[in-house]
Amino acid sequence: MPLDQRWLACLSGAEWSPGRVGRVDPVPVAEDGPTTTAGGLVFTTTTDGTIYALDDQTLKPLWSFNTGSFSSAPPMTFAVNGKQYVAVLIGGNAQTRDLLNKTPALKDMQNTSMLFVFSL
């Protein structure tokens, strides 16, 4: 089974109203889960280590950054002196090490603990 099917979870959204159902195509994400903001953003990570900022209405990518390893925790958001940030812990866990060892397609990825922090 290809990697993208074996290690895939999906994030999807729908708008429910009487007599109408809107559908949004799924977006591939890691199993860690998404984080949302009051400003209309959804942050998530994918199996290949990419962090995405998605529009919360359409789930279309607005921004992305590849970290070079797997996500170890869901993205989180916080504020300091009125400035909002999103942080993601990457790599450095037994699950990541095991996946890297068993998946030849991921031989170039690193299992290094890193904390990525971005300002919004």
N, C-alpha and C positions, 0 to 999 in steps of 0.2 A: 504494500500500500504506500503511495507517495507520502512524503513528509507532510505536505500541506493538508492532507486528509487525516493522517494519523494523529497529529497534534493540533487539532483545530477546535475551537469553540466559536460561537458566533454571538454578536451583539446585534439585536434588531429592535426596531421601534415601530409602534403603530398608533394611529390616532383613532380613537373610538368615539363615535357620536351616533345618535339615533338615525338609523337608516343608512349609515355610511361607515365603511371601514377603509382606512388608508393603510397602505402597506409600504414598508421600507425594506429594501433588500438587505440581507445580513452582511455584516462587516466582520472579517476574520479577526479574532482577538485571542490573546493568551487567556488562561483560565483564572487569572487573578481578579478580574472584574474591573468595571469602569468607575470613574469618579466624575461627577457633574458639578458645574458651577452655576450660580445665579445669573451669570452673564451669557448663558446659552451655549456653553461648551461642554463637551464630553471628552475626557481624557482616558485613553486605554493603551495597552501595549499588544503587540503581535508576537507570535512564536519566534520570528526572526530578530526580535529585539527592537523593533521600531515603536517609538512612542508617537501616538496620533492625538491631535486635537480635532474633534469632529463637531460639526454644527448639530445642536441637540434636536433640531426639527427634522433635518434631512439625513443625518449621519454621514454627510459628505465630508471628506477630509479637508481641513483648512490649513493644516501644518503637520509636518512629520519630521522625525529625527531618528536615525538608526544608531543604536548604542553599541552594537557589536556583540551583544550577549543577551541572555534571556531575562525577562522580568522576574524579580523575586517577590514582589509585593504589588498590590494595586497602586496606581498613582494616588497621591494625596495632595490636597491644596491647603495653604495657610496664608496668613497675612502678617506683615511686619510693618508698623507705622503706616498703615493704609495701603501698602503695596501688596498685591496678591502674587503668590508663587505656586507652582506645581512641582512636586518632587517624586521621583521614581527610584526605588532601589533595584539595582540590576546585578545579576550573577551572584556567585559566591555561596551557592547552597548545594546540598547533596543531590537534589532532584536534577538541577542543571548539570552537574558533573556527570551523573548517570546517563542523562539524555545525550550529552556530547560524546560520551564513550561508546554509546550504542548506535549512533546515527552518523554514518560516514558523510552524509550530505552537509553535516554541521561541523566538519573538521576544522574549519577556519575560525570558528567562534571561540571566544575566551570565557572562562568561568572566573572572572575577577569581580570582587565586590566593589561596586561603584554607586554613588548617589548622584543622580542628575537632578539639578534644580534649575527651573526656568521661570523668569518673571512674566507676568501677564500684562 
